[in-house]
Amino acid sequence: MSIAEFDKLSLAEQISHLQRQGNRLASREVGPFQIKLFQVDGFFVELWEDPTRGGSYAITCFNDCEYLGLYGDDLWRRAFKE
């Protein structure tokens, strides 16, 4: 699936696809949001969740590795975890 095809799915379908096919890589927090980073189908996906409201609110997709720096040590700890 391409990013364009993934973007055409509803939020519920995107989350379902991430649960079935995605590989969770890292997480970070921005304000009230917990952002989970996944790799799926050759691109990266951020799932934005607000634990205080109990729901997923947005998904962003990208394939530029430059954005991975936002995850700092969490990404590298998971990548090299034994």
N, C-alpha and C positions, 0 to 999 in steps of 0.2 A: 504494500500500500504506500502511496506517495503522500507527502505532506498535503498536497491539494485534495486528495481523496479523503484523507483523515479530517481535514478542515470541514468537509461537507457533511460529516456525520454529526448527529445531535450530541450534546454533552453526555447524555446517558450512554450512547453508543461508543463515544470516545473512551469513557471510563471503562466500559466493558471490554473494549479492545485492549486497553492498557493492562487490565487484570489478566486477560488471557495470554497476550503476546509480549507484554512489556517486561523489561528488566529494570527494576528500581535501582538507581545508582546512588542517590544522595538526597539530602533535604536541607532546607534553610528556612529562616523566618524573616518576614518583613511585616512590621506592624502586627496586626492580629492574624495574619495569614501564615499558614504552614505551607511551604512550597515543596512538592516532591518531584524529583527529577527522574525521568525514565528514558531508556533507550528502546526504541521500537521501530522496526522496519527501516533501519538505516538513518533515522533522524532522532532528535531529542524532543521530549515533551515535558513541560512543567504543568503539574496539576496544582492549582491554587485552592486551598481549603481554609475555611474559617472555623476552627474548633469551637469558638464561642457560640456560633450559630448552627453548628452541626451539619455543614454541607460543603459540597464542592461548588466553586463559583466560576472558575475560568480555566481554560487550557491554552497554553501557548506552545507553539512548535518552532523549532529552529534546527539548523544543521551546521551552524558556525561554532566551532569549538572554543572560540574566544569567550563565549558566555559561560563556559564551564568554570571559569575562574571565580564566579560568584559563589561557588560551593566550597571553595577553599579546601581545608584539610579533610572534611567529611567525605568528599569524593575520592580522594586518594587513599584514605583509610579503608574504605569499602573495596576499592579496586585491588588492593594488595593484601586484603584480609586472608589469612590462612584458613 
